[in-house]
Structure formats: structure tokens, C-alpha cells
Amino acid sequence: MKKILITNDDGFDSPALLALIEALKPLAEIITVAPTLEKSACGHSLTLTKPLRFVEIEPNFYKLDDGTPTDCIFLALHKIYRDALPDLVISGINIGANMGEDITYSGTASGAMEAVLQGVPAIAISQDFSNDMREKSSWRYELAQETIVKLVKKIFDGSFPLSKRKFLNINIPACMPHESKGFKITKTGNRIYGNDADSHINPRGQEYFWIGLVNHEWRETKGQMSDIEAVKNNYISITPIHLDMTSHQDIEELEQWI
């Protein structure tokens, strides 16, 4: 039987994670290793300053106390899959989209990054929402579940469509399955980033900050449709991501410059 390792960055008790596990149970042996706490926007970080511990919640379901998604994949492959790697790693379903340059912050994307660095094919999957935050508490993730089942079946019936050190970044539009227009292969979009934070004064007169005010504006792009454009138009966005961050087109010019 095929084997899938699952993680996320919203924590082991995320309803979206549980929806992912439920959808994939008929297809493979599932082992889940997820963070104890929410690790959104932790990036591709490893915990190097303290020990980490697997805590078994139920058979084949662990939380890593207190790990990042990268820790979860790194240690699961070291401990649980020491003798044979899983066939696939899936990170998600993230509560919220991971599009454009946001993937550099994303713990969800970083779980998939770590997998492909370790030689295991990987998918990161995220669910977009409208600006109404109440929506997240009642979402049922049907389209995300249908999507991941289709893609995993296609991979298991054939092969993973990308070469080494590349993963699939999937973003699901905020719509029901019958409203979706299907799949669209996309490039990463360009968010207009701000530098805002909420500042407050605590009872001792000290200033503190909350980071988390997100600018939802994006730049228009030319050529291949971007992930944000696809999701806004009710397409399921599939973006191939590679870990080579070299700007190859600038190498010759930089050689002339130096």
C-alpha cells in the first residue's frame, strides 16, 4: 500500500488537517506529524535551540512538541521512515491561501520544501477564503478534498509530474465544487506588500506590537495566469515551485557588472 506523510502549519487540531486525512485514508497508509501550536508564517525554519518530542495522539497521528512544519518532516523522515521513505508528502490543508511571494513565509509550503530536499515528492495545499473571517469556522473543505484525491490518484496511477527539488503548490478558490472552473496551471503572483503592525501599550507602559495586518492587493501580471488571478476566478491553481532561487537570467549581466 502507498504511504503518505502529512503535516501542516495550523496545528495538529486544525479542522482542515482532519479533512485532508479523512479524504486520503482510502488511498494510502497515512501518518500525520503536525505542530503542537499554530506555526503560520514560520517559513522554512528548523528548531535548533531546544529538543523536540513526538507526542502520540492516536495511532499514526503525532504532534511535535513544539515543532515547525519543517521539523515535523525532517524528524518524521529520520524516525518513522528510517528504513523506507513515504511515497508522498502533503502539507495542508492550510486555512488561508499561500500565493505569490507569500510562499516564502509559509510554513505549509516549507513542509513541502523540506520533503523535496529529502528526496520525497510533495504537495502543499491551501484553501482561500473571502474577507469574511467568520467563513473559516464553518468551512467544510469539499473542493480541497476532491482536488487532493484527484491529484493523488493521478500521481499513484502514473508518476509525480515534477523533477527533484520541485513541489506542487495548490490553492483552492473560496467556492463550492460545482462553482469551480477546474484546474489552471499558474505562476506565482506579486503581492503589494506593506509594513504595518498594530502597536499598543501594556499596563507597565511598555510598547508592544502585533504583526498580522495583511494587504490583500496584488499587481497585475502579464503572460501566464498567476495563482491569485486563477483563484479569484474560481480556478484551482497549480503552481510548480522549484528551490533553485538563482536569478539565472542575471548571471551574465552581473559578470559584466563586477
Backbone torsions as a table, in degrees:
resi	resn	phi	psi	omega
1	MET	NA	141.3	178.8
2	LYS	-64.9	155.1	-177.4
3	LYS	-125.2	130.9	178.8
4	ILE	-122.6	131.4	172.3
5	LEU	-101.6	130.1	-176.6
6	ILE	-118.4	140.5	169.8
7	THR	-142.5	-179.4	174.3
8	ASN	-160.5	-176.6	173.9
9	ASP	-121.5	5.2	178.6
10	ASP	-94.0	-3.8	179.0
11	GLY	104.0	159.2	-172.3
12	PHE	-66.3	-21.0	-177.1
13	ASP	-101.0	14.9	-180.0
14	SER	-65.8	130.5	177.0
15	PRO	-61.9	-28.7	178.5
16	ALA	-70.5	-37.7	174.9
17	LEU	-62.6	-44.9	-179.3
18	LEU	-64.3	-35.1	176.8
19	ALA	-65.6	-38.0	177.9
20	LEU	-64.2	-46.9	179.9
21	ILE	-59.7	-45.0	-178.3
22	GLU	-61.0	-40.0	-178.3
23	ALA	-67.8	-33.7	-172.1
24	LEU	-95.3	-10.7	-178.4
25	LYS	-52.6	-40.9	-179.3
26	PRO	-69.4	-14.5	-171.6
27	LEU	-98.3	-22.4	-170.8
28	ALA	-164.1	168.5	168.5
29	GLU	-77.8	122.0	-174.6
30	ILE	-105.9	128.5	167.1
31	ILE	-122.4	131.0	-178.1
32	THR	-114.5	129.5	171.9
33	VAL	-130.5	110.7	-172.9
34	ALA	-127.9	158.1	178.3
35	PRO	-64.1	149.8	174.8
36	THR	-68.0	-40.8	-178.0
37	LEU	-116.1	162.0	175.9
38	GLU	-61.0	133.9	-179.1
39	LYS	-126.0	33.6	179.3
40	SER	-57.1	140.0	177.2
41	ALA	62.9	25.6	177.9
42	CYS	-82.9	-9.6	-179.7
43	GLY	65.4	-158.7	-176.0
44	HIS	-92.6	58.7	-172.8
45	SER	-99.7	138.3	172.1
46	LEU	-104.3	145.6	177.3
47	THR	-88.6	111.1	-174.9
48	LEU	-113.3	-4.5	-172.3
49	THR	-109.5	2.9	177.3
50	LYS	-157.2	157.6	179.1
51	PRO	-73.7	158.9	179.8
52	LEU	-123.9	152.6	-173.8
53	ARG	-138.6	131.9	171.7
54	PHE	-75.2	130.7	174.7
55	VAL	-118.5	115.7	-177.4
56	GLU	-78.8	120.4	177.6
57	ILE	-87.1	-43.1	175.5
58	GLU	-159.8	172.0	-179.0
59	PRO	-53.3	130.3	178.7
60	ASN	66.2	18.6	178.8
61	PHE	-136.5	116.0	-176.5
62	TYR	-128.4	147.8	163.9
63	LYS	-108.8	147.0	-179.8
64	LEU	-103.9	116.1	-171.5
65	ASP	-99.9	104.0	3.7
66	ASP	-122.4	88.8	-170.0
67	GLY	-103.1	167.1	172.5
68	THR	-93.4	168.6	174.1
69	PRO	-57.6	-37.0	177.1
70	THR	-64.2	-43.2	174.6
71	ASP	-57.0	-44.1	-177.0
72	CYS	-59.0	-46.4	-179.5
73	ILE	-71.1	-46.1	-178.6
74	PHE	-56.6	-49.5	-175.6
75	LEU	-77.9	-32.0	176.2
76	ALA	-63.4	-41.8	178.8
77	LEU	-68.7	-31.5	178.8
78	HIS	-73.9	-41.3	-172.2
79	LYS	-97.1	-53.4	-170.7
80	ILE	-82.2	-36.9	-176.1
81	TYR	-110.1	35.2	-177.5
82	ARG	-58.2	-38.3	-174.4
83	ASP	-90.5	-29.1	-178.5
84	ALA	-153.3	125.6	-178.9
85	LEU	-68.7	153.4	173.5
86	PRO	-67.5	163.2	178.1
87	ASP	-77.3	-24.4	-174.2
88	LEU	-159.6	144.3	169.6
89	VAL	-113.4	135.4	175.7
90	ILE	-126.4	128.6	-179.7
91	SER	-113.5	120.1	-177.6
92	GLY	142.4	-156.6	-12.8
93	ILE	-68.0	121.8	-179.8
94	ASN	-72.5	140.5	176.7
95	ILE	-85.6	91.8	-174.3
96	GLY	121.6	152.6	-176.8
97	ALA	-73.7	157.0	170.6
98	ASN	-130.8	88.7	-173.7
99	MET	-126.1	161.4	177.6
100	GLY	58.3	-148.3	-179.0
101	GLU	-68.9	-8.7	176.8
102	ASP	-58.8	-22.4	-180.0
103	ILE	-64.4	-19.7	176.7
104	THR	-71.5	-25.2	175.1
105	TYR	-86.7	-25.9	-162.8
106	SER	-68.7	124.4	170.3
107	GLY	-68.8	-32.2	178.2
108	THR	-62.2	-51.4	178.4
109	ALA	-62.7	-34.8	-176.9
110	SER	-70.2	-29.5	172.8
111	GLY	-60.7	-41.7	176.8
112	ALA	-69.1	-37.7	177.2
113	MET	-58.0	-46.8	-177.9
114	GLU	-62.7	-38.3	179.6
115	ALA	-60.7	-47.8	-176.7
116	VAL	-71.9	-28.0	172.5
117	LEU	-63.4	-31.6	179.9
118	GLN	-90.7	5.7	174.3
119	GLY	89.4	17.5	-179.4
120	VAL	-114.0	127.7	176.3
121	PRO	-57.4	146.8	-173.1
122	ALA	-148.4	153.4	176.3
123	ILE	-130.8	135.0	167.0
124	ALA	-107.7	130.7	-178.2
125	ILE	-129.9	132.2	-174.9
126	SER	-134.9	147.6	-178.9
127	GLN	-108.2	117.8	175.8
128	ASP	-75.3	154.9	175.9
129	PHE	-134.0	162.5	171.7
130	SER	-74.4	-178.6	-178.9
131	ASN	-74.9	-6.3	178.4
132	ASP	-81.6	103.6	-174.9
133	MET	-64.8	-23.0	179.4
134	ARG	-63.2	-22.9	-178.4
135	GLU	-58.9	-33.8	-173.5
136	LYS	-66.4	-29.7	-175.9
137	SER	-75.4	-18.4	-176.1
138	SER	-117.3	4.6	-175.7
139	TRP	-69.0	142.8	-175.9
140	ARG	-111.1	-7.4	169.2
141	TYR	64.8	27.4	-177.5
142	GLU	-60.7	-46.1	-176.8
143	LEU	-67.3	-39.6	177.1
144	ALA	-62.5	-41.8	179.4
145	GLN	-64.5	-46.7	178.6
146	GLU	-59.9	-41.2	-177.8
147	THR	-63.9	-49.0	-175.7
148	ILE	-67.8	-33.9	176.6
149	VAL	-63.9	-45.0	178.8
150	LYS	-60.0	-45.8	-176.5
151	LEU	-69.0	-41.5	179.8
152	VAL	-65.5	-42.1	176.8
153	LYS	-59.3	-42.3	-179.5
154	LYS	-64.5	-40.3	178.2
155	ILE	-66.1	-46.1	-177.4
156	PHE	-70.1	-28.7	177.4
157	ASP	-80.0	-17.7	-179.9
158	GLY	-133.6	-101.4	178.5
159	SER	-157.9	167.7	176.2
160	PHE	-70.3	135.4	-169.7
161	PRO	-79.9	-3.4	-177.0
162	LEU	-117.6	157.8	176.2
163	SER	-81.9	-175.4	-173.9
164	LYS	-63.1	151.4	178.2
165	ARG	63.0	29.7	174.9
166	LYS	-134.3	144.7	177.6
167	PHE	-136.2	164.4	178.9
168	LEU	-94.2	126.9	175.2
169	ASN	-106.1	113.0	-174.8
170	ILE	-106.7	131.3	173.3
171	ASN	-124.8	128.0	-175.0
172	ILE	-99.9	130.0	179.8
173	PRO	-70.0	159.6	-179.2
174	ALA	-82.0	70.9	-179.8
175	CYS	-151.8	167.4	176.8
176	MET	-82.6	161.9	-176.2
177	PRO	-53.5	-40.2	-176.8
178	HIS	-71.9	-14.1	178.9
179	GLU	-92.6	-12.2	-177.6
180	SER	-73.5	144.2	178.4
181	LYS	-92.6	4.8	179.1
182	GLY	100.5	-162.0	-174.8
183	PHE	-88.2	147.9	172.8
184	LYS	-139.9	125.0	175.2
185	ILE	-79.2	127.6	-168.9
186	THR	-131.3	168.2	167.1
187	LYS	-105.7	167.9	176.7
188	THR	-74.0	139.3	178.8
189	GLY	-84.2	-175.8	-178.2
190	ASN	-124.2	109.3	176.2
191	ARG	-79.0	147.9	170.3
192	ILE	-88.5	106.9	-173.7
193	TYR	-89.7	140.2	173.1
194	GLY	-108.7	-173.3	179.4
195	ASN	-137.9	54.0	-175.2
196	ASP	-100.5	148.3	172.3
197	ALA	-152.8	149.5	177.4
198	ASP	-85.1	124.1	177.4
199	SER	-106.3	142.1	-179.4
200	HIS	-141.2	167.4	176.7
201	ILE	-116.7	127.1	179.6
202	ASN	-82.8	172.6	-176.2
203	PRO	-59.0	-17.6	178.4
204	ARG	-94.4	7.8	177.0
205	GLY	83.1	10.2	-179.4
206	GLN	-93.7	139.4	179.3
207	GLU	-81.5	138.3	174.2
208	TYR	-137.3	165.4	-171.8
209	PHE	-130.8	146.6	166.7
210	TRP	-113.4	119.5	172.6
211	ILE	-91.6	134.2	179.3
212	GLY	159.2	3.6	176.3
213	LEU	-82.2	108.0	-172.3
214	VAL	-98.6	130.3	173.3
215	ASN	-83.7	121.7	-176.5
216	HIS	-94.5	17.0	178.9
217	GLU	-88.4	144.2	-179.8
218	TRP	-131.8	149.8	175.5
219	ARG	-82.6	145.4	173.2
220	GLU	-72.3	143.0	180.0
221	THR	-123.3	157.3	179.6
222	LYS	-103.4	160.5	176.8
223	GLY	81.7	-136.2	-177.8
224	GLN	-53.8	137.0	179.3
225	MET	-60.1	139.4	179.4
226	SER	-85.7	164.9	178.9
227	ASP	-60.5	-41.5	-178.7
228	ILE	-66.3	-40.3	178.6
229	GLU	-63.7	-41.4	-180.0
230	ALA	-62.9	-49.5	-177.0
231	VAL	-64.7	-39.1	177.9
232	LYS	-61.3	-28.3	-178.7
233	ASN	-100.5	21.3	174.4
234	ASN	67.1	26.1	169.9
235	TYR	-93.8	151.3	169.6
236	ILE	-83.4	116.3	-176.1
237	SER	-87.0	129.3	173.7
238	ILE	-121.4	113.6	-178.0
239	THR	-117.1	123.6	173.8
240	PRO	-77.0	127.3	-178.5
241	ILE	-117.4	131.3	175.6
242	HIS	-118.2	153.8	-171.8
243	LEU	-90.1	-5.4	175.5
244	ASP	-75.8	105.1	-175.9
245	MET	-93.0	8.3	178.1
246	THR	-64.0	134.1	172.9
247	SER	-86.5	82.8	-172.1
248	HIS	-58.3	-35.7	-175.9
249	GLN	-68.3	-14.7	-178.4
250	ASP	-100.3	-2.3	-175.0
251	ILE	-62.6	-49.0	-177.6
252	GLU	-62.4	-43.7	180.0
253	GLU	-65.4	-37.7	179.4
254	LEU	-68.4	-34.6	175.6
255	GLU	-63.0	-39.0	177.0
256	GLN	-66.9	-40.7	-177.8
257	TRP	-63.8	-42.0	-175.0
258	ILE	-74.3	NA	NA
